[in-house]
Amino acid sequence: MELITSKENKTLKYAQSLQRKKYRKQYGEYLAEGLRAVADMVPTGLVVTVFLSDVYDANSEAYAVAEQAAAQGAVVYQVKENLLKSVESTVNGQGIVAIVKKEIPTLQALDRGLYIVLDAIQDPGNLGTIIRTAVAAGAKGLFLTKGSVDPYNEKTVRSTMSAITKLPIYETVTTEFMLPLIKNSGASVYATALTEATPIQEVKFAPTTILLLGNEANGLSDEWFDIASDRITIPMYGPIESLNLAVASALCMYAVRESWLS
């Protein structure tokens, strides 16, 4: 296990470049940090490099995770603790960071199941939570429209707790891309709305369901509303107009699952 002791190390500098969206897009890789996240990602085979703080010895759990990554084909480095901080996004990092290869999914048809479309979502924490919830709810895929936050930025990846490797994510999708998929699969499309909509607990969701959820501030844009077959809403029982997007998404996803069980 090679020890990195210089801030000029090329591999370390490459990892630092992945803190910027431009280079994540160019190289098709991103950073993930934290013991549990890296440990959960290693079995996917997508981890290509692991940086481990030199404070860990061979008896530590972090060292064992690094060895598992090496067995899967990843290159592993130990790094001086002060240097590793340059690729950690948290103030009190756990001393383990991975470079992970993006999966670029292809899609020709929609299978039966649940799909999520997020229209110009802006908050990385919201997106990370939605990705994690979508995996828990058994969603088949998540679509991000143009103008959405990068799903591979550090805050989003951290919020997913490794779930980002367990869900196909399609970026910069358009209505033109979605309409043939909807038609060919016979999917029903449900747009979340505040008015003229059916409460989610009263809806019998279709076997192939697409949920449309809008931007945190402005909601769903007209072009996405126009492709919806139904409008759904979450009832408010107290004096509040709407919920946080991640919370609303979770309630809708689980309303779909409950509908299928009834």
N, C-alpha and C positions, 0 to 999 in steps of 0.2 A: 504494500500500500504506500504509494508515493506521498511524501510530505510536501505541501506547498508552504513556502516561507517568505515568498516575495509578492508584493502587490502588483508586480509587473508580469506575473505568470499569465500566459496566454489563455489558458483554460478558465482561470478565474476572471479575467477580463471579458471573455466571451459570456460567462454567466452574468456578469454585471450588465452586459448589453441587453440581455433578455428581460431586464427590468423596464425596457421601453417597448411599446407596442410595435413600432416600426421593425425592430429586429425579431420579435416573436413571430411576426407575420412573414418576414423574409426567410427565417431559418426553420420555421415550423416546429419550434420547441418553446417551452416555458418553464418557469421555476415553481417548485413546490417545496414547502418547508414544514418542519415539525415532525416529530417522531411517528405519531400515529398516521398522519397523512402519507408520509413516505413509505412506511411499512405496508399500508394498504395498497399503495400503487405498485410496489415491486412485483407482485404476482401477475400483473397485467402485461409485463414485458415491455412497457413503454418507458421505463426509467433507463436513461442512457448514461447518466453520470451522477455520482453521489459525492457530496462534500461533507466530511465529518470533522467536527472540532477535535483538536488534539488533546482536549481535556478528557476524552473518553478512552478507556483502555479496553482490552480484549474481553473483559468480564461484563461489560455494560450492554444493555439492551440495544442502544444505538449502534454499537459496533456489530452486534449480531445482525441487525437490519442491513447494515452496509455489506456484510459478508453475503447475505442472501441476495442482495442486488448484484454483487460480483458474480455469484453463481448463475444468475440470470443473464449475464453478459454485460452488465454495466461496468464502467470504469470508476473506480473508487479512489478518492484522495482524502488524506487527512490534511487539515488546514489549521494554521495558527489561529487561535480563537479571535484575536483582534482583526485578522484578515477576513474571516468568515462573516463577520458583521457587515461587510460591504455588500454581501448578497442576501442578507436577511432583511425582511421588511418590517419585522416586529422588533420592538425595543429590547425585549428580553427573549431572544430566540432560543430554541432548544438545541442548537448546535448541529443540526443536520438539514441539508438542503439538497434537493435533487433537480437535475435537468430532465424534463419529461418530454417525450415526443408527442406532438399533437396527432390525434386520429382525425383523418379527413373522411367522414362518412359519405357514402353515395346512396342515393335514394331513387328508386324507379317506381315504387308502389308503396302504398300504406297498408300494413297489415291491420287486422282487427286490434283495437286497443285505444289507448289514450295518447294524445299528442298536445303539446302546448305551443302556442305562438305568443311571443312577447314583442309588442310594438314599441320600439324606441325606448326600451328600459334604460335608465341612466345610473342607477345606484348599484355599485359592484357588490355590496353586501346583500342587497335584495336579490340580485341575480344568483349569487352563490347559495343563498338559502332556498331559492326556488329550484335550482338544480338538485340540491340535496333532497328536497321534498319530492320532486318528480321521480327520482330514483326510488324513494321509499314507497311512492304510490304506484310504482310499476309502469311509469310512462314509457312509451316506445321511442319518443324523440322530442327534441325541443328546437324550435325555430326562432331565430332572432332577426328582426327586420333591420334594414339600413338605419344607421344612427344609434344603434344600441351600444352599450358599453362593451368593451372587449372581455369576453368570458375568461380569458387567460391571464388577466392582470392579477397581481399578487393577492389583493384583497378578496377577489371573487374565488380564486383557487383555494385560499385558506378557508373561506366560508363553506365551501362544498365538502370539506373533510374527505377528500379523495373521490367524491361522487362524480366529479367531472370526467373521470375515466370510465364511468359506468353508464353513460347516457349519450347517444348520438346527438351532437349539437350542430345545427345548420345555420350558418351566418349569412347576413345580408339577403335574406329571402324577400321575395316580392309576391304580390297577389298573382302575377302572371305565372310564377313558379308553382304556387300552391293550387291554383284552380284546376289544372289537369289532374293533379293527384287526388283532389277532392272528388272530382267527377268520376274518375276511374275506380275509386275505392268505395264510392257510395257513402262517404263520410258525412256526418252531420257537424255543422260548425256553429259553436255557441259563443256569442260575444257578451262579455260582461258589460252591464249598463246600470245606470242609476234609476232610469225611468222606463216605463213601458216594457217591463221585463218580468219574467216569471221567477219567483223565488227558487233558489237552487234545490231546496228539499222537495219541491213539487215536480221536478223534471225527471222524466224517464230517459236517461241519456242513451244514445245510440251505441251499438257495439263498436263502431269506429267513431270516436269523438275527438273533435279538435276544439280546444279552448282558446279563445282569443282574449288576451289581457293587455291593457294599454299602458302608456307612459304614466309615471307616478304623478306628474302635475296636470297633464292634459287628457289623460285617458286614451281611448282607442281612436285612431284617426278614421276619417270617413271612408277611405278606400278599403279598410279592413272591415268596418261595420257593414259595408255593402256586400261582402261575400258571405256574411253570416246567415244561417238559416233560422236561428233562434236568438233571442236576447234573454240573458239570465241575470239575476241580481242576488246579492246577499242581504237579507233583511237586517235592518238596523233597529234594535229594540230599545236603544237609548238615544240621547240627544247628540248624535254624531252622524256626519254625512257619509263617510266612507272609511275603509280600513287601509292599513299599510298594504302595499302590493304583494309582498311575500306572504302575509297572513291571508289575504284574499285568495291568492293562488292556491294555498294549501287547502282552504275550505272548499274551493271549487273542485280540486283534484279528488278530494276524499268524498265529496258529494257524488261524483261520477262513480267511484268504486262502490259506494253504498247503494247507488241506484242499480248497479249491475247485480248486486246480491239480493235485491228485493224481488 
